Amino acid sequence: MPTTVILGAGIIGLSSAHFLARIAPPDHRIHLVDPAPELFSSASGKAAGFLAKDWFAPAVASLGALSFDLHRALAEEHNGRARWGYSESVSYSLDHTYHSDDSHADTPTSVPAPVPASSDLGATPSESAMRRTQGSDTPSLLDGEPGTEDRHGDPSGLNSGLGQGGLDWLLSGASRATAATEGPEAVEKAHSESAPASASRDLPPWLLASPGALEVLSDRTSTAQVVPRRLCEFLLEQCLAAGVTLHHPARATTLVEDESDPGGARWLRIEYTVPPQSRARAGTVDIPCENIVIAAGCWTPRVYATLFPNASRMPRIAHLAGYSATLRTKHWPPPAVPDGAERAPGPCHAVFTDAAGFAPEIFSRANGDVWLGGLNPPNTALPALPTDAHADPAEVARLLAVGRALCGDDVEVQGHALCFRPVSATGRPIIARMHEADLGDGLKPHGHGRSKDGRGGVFVATGHGPWGIALSLGTGRVVAEMVLGRETSADVEQLSRW
Ligand SMILES: Cc1cc2nc3c(=O)[nH]c(=O)nc-3n(C[C@H](O)[C@H](O)[C@H](O)COP(=O)(O)OP(=O)(O)OC[C@H]3O[C@@H](n4cnc5c(N)ncnc54)[C@H](O)[C@@H]3O)c2cc1C
């Protein structure tokens, strides 16, 4: 009976399990393994959830378009708006140095220094000094020294070739909006699509900014949003309903051979990590194993090295930390959709700017949250597990100061988070079947020896950097197709080179 074990229950592992369960023959057994005591404590549960159709480098473009369509189709099929906050989104870039022509001020009204590490709310413009986006032309907002502080060249030491992967904006501390407006195709597109926000009917009502300071980057047809944790929960629910077995908290420790089996069957040993006195399952189980998919985000190299210690070559994945905060403001109330309402819901908003020494990105979500991020300290160590991440209070305060300057002093802080993006050496995701030679001379799962058609074996799906939510469903679909030896729905040829 064919069996696939997926290591990592972040959004990439979940999407892979979900699509495999959908398209594999009914006798194909699927296992999902994750050691974190709390699922979705990684980037997959804490990210912003911004989706774009065509903001990607050429090597990723086909996957990006497939994934965007799959997000929309899944949301339509399962009421994604209510279940995981799927929504169309409009996107803006915010020029924090903007001054309207009729401003009476001779000097900038924005804050002249970077927002300090400790929250200095005295420096935050109060709401009374600002007017809301709609009906206001008051100059705003933050100021600082763009190009200083968190501008960092190469946090991972891996960014050679990042221009190819399209992640150079991330590693240089710029905003993802750069991806929408750089590169020859994007420049052409930006010329045809970007427009002053005053022409837009969908301005963010929660943002302290003049319409003149905003430029439309995308309309609601090519960008969208989800609440990533809710999407992960939905995918897991679907997987379990389809018969996927979850091993959690647990990790794969080694491949073992069944000596009594003339065919030399291989098993993957799974060790449960809960203490024996806990009421949860403990101990080890051996799972027959034809295929392994390693989708453990930043922890992928550790998993690979554990299972294939003699490998001559391993996927190199660096981590890039990201702080975020979730806010509530009375200017973006949670939606109260009356039963039977036929009016189409308005879009969510994405705003990208450059202030206070980093590149804040801020999103209003369909569930009434406002999510703020963009603060990515480069030298933050990767914890042993996502649940071991500890946010630095000074960085959180710095982010919140920006949130208050952008949304008003009266925002309610719902929570904050620190999580890690997996970044590959090329800056592109790795979606690949490993060659025999890359696994070393130890035991390999059965699929590798058995199939002559390139089907089965060991697959790696990781390195999605800042786009893992957007690319998740497309990646899952393609991984499932690769495991089954089928033609892939997107051209991922270049993503198999790592
Ligand atoms: C602040 C921030 C904002 C972001 N915003 C966006 C956005 O708006 N849009 C977008 O598209 N992307 C966004 N991203 C990127 C996106 O979150 C990531 O690319 C994506 O979540 C990566 O998913 P993953 O499943 O590969 O990894 P992860 O989410 O890191 O999951 C990896 C899993 O592997 C598990 N694991 C660890 N060790 C082992 C082991 N030994 N065996 C098995 N499993 C193991 C972990 O417990 C975890 O569950 C953002 C990222 C950050 C940090």
The ligand as an SDF file (V2000), in Angstrom:
LIG
                    3D

 53 58  0  0  0  0  0  0  0  0999 V2000
    6.0750   38.1890    9.7290 C   0  0  0  0  0  0  0  0  0  0  0  0
    5.7440   37.3520    8.5280 C   0  0  0  0  0  0  0  0  0  0  0  0
    4.7290   37.7280    7.6620 C   0  0  0  0  0  0  0  0  0  0  0  0
    4.4370   36.9740    6.5250 C   0  0  0  0  0  0  0  0  0  0  0  0
    3.4250   37.3690    5.6940 N   0  0  0  0  0  0  0  0  0  0  0  0
    3.1530   36.6350    4.5850 C   0  0  0  0  0  0  0  0  0  0  0  0
    2.1150   37.0370    3.7110 C   0  0  0  0  0  0  0  0  0  0  0  0
    1.4350   38.0400    3.9280 O   0  0  0  0  0  0  0  0  0  0  0  0
    1.9010   36.3010    2.5890 N   0  0  0  0  0  0  0  0  0  0  0  0
    2.6270   35.1820    2.3060 C   0  0  0  0  0  0  0  0  0  0  0  0
    2.4030   34.5740    1.2790 O   0  0  0  0  0  0  0  0  0  0  0  0
    3.5940   34.7540    3.1600 N   0  0  0  0  0  0  0  0  0  0  0  0
    3.8790   35.4550    4.2740 C   0  0  0  0  0  0  0  0  0  0  0  0
    4.8850   35.0730    5.1100 N   0  0  0  0  0  0  0  0  0  0  0  0
    5.6690   33.8760    4.7670 C   0  0  0  0  0  0  0  0  0  0  0  0
    4.9820   32.5860    5.1830 C   0  0  0  0  0  0  0  0  0  0  0  0
    4.4680   32.7250    6.4720 O   0  0  0  0  0  0  0  0  0  0  0  0
    5.9760   31.4270    5.1360 C   0  0  0  0  0  0  0  0  0  0  0  0
    6.6180   31.3820    3.8810 O   0  0  0  0  0  0  0  0  0  0  0  0
    5.2340   30.1020    5.3310 C   0  0  0  0  0  0  0  0  0  0  0  0
    4.4510   30.1410    6.4950 O   0  0  0  0  0  0  0  0  0  0  0  0
    6.2140   28.9430    5.4060 C   0  0  0  0  0  0  0  0  0  0  0  0
    5.4500   27.7940    5.6260 O   0  0  0  0  0  0  0  0  0  0  0  0
    6.1360   26.3960    5.9080 P   0  0  0  0  0  0  0  0  0  0  0  0
    5.0470   25.4130    6.0880 O   0  0  0  0  0  0  0  0  0  0  0  0
    7.1710   26.1420    4.8800 O   0  0  0  0  0  0  0  0  0  0  0  0
    6.9690   26.6170    7.2550 O   0  0  0  0  0  0  0  0  0  0  0  0
    6.5070   26.8330    8.7530 P   0  0  0  0  0  0  0  0  0  0  0  0
    5.2640   27.6060    8.8630 O   0  0  0  0  0  0  0  0  0  0  0  0
    7.6940   27.3390    9.4800 O   0  0  0  0  0  0  0  0  0  0  0  0
    6.1710   25.3590    9.2490 O   0  0  0  0  0  0  0  0  0  0  0  0
    7.1950   24.4350    9.4550 C   0  0  0  0  0  0  0  0  0  0  0  0
    6.6810   23.3560   10.3650 C   0  0  0  0  0  0  0  0  0  0  0  0
    7.7220   22.3850   10.5160 O   0  0  0  0  0  0  0  0  0  0  0  0
    7.6960   21.9560   11.8330 C   0  0  0  0  0  0  0  0  0  0  0  0
    8.9400   21.2870   12.2170 N   0  0  0  0  0  0  0  0  0  0  0  0
   10.0060   21.7680   12.9020 C   0  0  0  0  0  0  0  0  0  0  0  0
   10.8940   20.7700   13.1240 N   0  0  0  0  0  0  0  0  0  0  0  0
   10.3770   19.6490   12.5540 C   0  0  0  0  0  0  0  0  0  0  0  0
   10.7850   18.3050   12.4620 C   0  0  0  0  0  0  0  0  0  0  0  0
   11.9340   17.8780   13.0120 N   0  0  0  0  0  0  0  0  0  0  0  0
    9.9820   17.4080   11.8380 N   0  0  0  0  0  0  0  0  0  0  0  0
    8.8080   17.8010   11.2970 C   0  0  0  0  0  0  0  0  0  0  0  0
    8.3570   19.0650   11.3650 N   0  0  0  0  0  0  0  0  0  0  0  0
    9.1360   19.9700   11.9780 C   0  0  0  0  0  0  0  0  0  0  0  0
    7.3970   23.2040   12.6380 C   0  0  0  0  0  0  0  0  0  0  0  0
    6.9230   22.8580   13.9440 O   0  0  0  0  0  0  0  0  0  0  0  0
    6.3430   23.8520   11.7650 C   0  0  0  0  0  0  0  0  0  0  0  0
    5.0530   23.4230   12.1190 O   0  0  0  0  0  0  0  0  0  0  0  0
    5.1880   35.8020    6.2550 C   0  0  0  0  0  0  0  0  0  0  0  0
    6.1920   35.3970    7.1400 C   0  0  0  0  0  0  0  0  0  0  0  0
    6.4780   36.1610    8.2640 C   0  0  0  0  0  0  0  0  0  0  0  0
    7.5620   35.7040    9.1920 C   0  0  0  0  0  0  0  0  0  0  0  0
  1  2  1  0
  2  3  1  0
  2 52  2  0
  3  4  2  0
  4  5  1  0
  4 50  1  0
  5  6  2  0
  6  7  1  0
  6 13  1  0
  7  8  2  0
  7  9  1  0
  9 10  1  0
 10 11  2  0
 10 12  1  0
 12 13  2  0
 13 14  1  0
 14 15  1  0
 14 50  1  0
 15 16  1  0
 16 17  1  0
 16 18  1  0
 18 19  1  0
 18 20  1  0
 20 21  1  0
 20 22  1  0
 22 23  1  0
 23 24  1  0
 24 25  2  0
 24 26  1  0
 24 27  1  0
 27 28  1  0
 28 29  2  0
 28 30  1  0
 28 31  1  0
 31 32  1  0
 32 33  1  0
 33 34  1  0
 33 48  1  0
 34 35  1  0
 35 36  1  0
 35 46  1  0
 36 37  1  0
 36 45  1  0
 37 38  2  0
 38 39  1  0
 39 40  1  0
 39 45  2  0
 40 41  1  0
 40 42  2  0
 42 43  1  0
 43 44  2  0
 44 45  1  0
 46 47  1  0
 46 48  1  0
 48 49  1  0
 50 51  2  0
 51 52  1  0
 52 53  1  0
M  END
$$$$
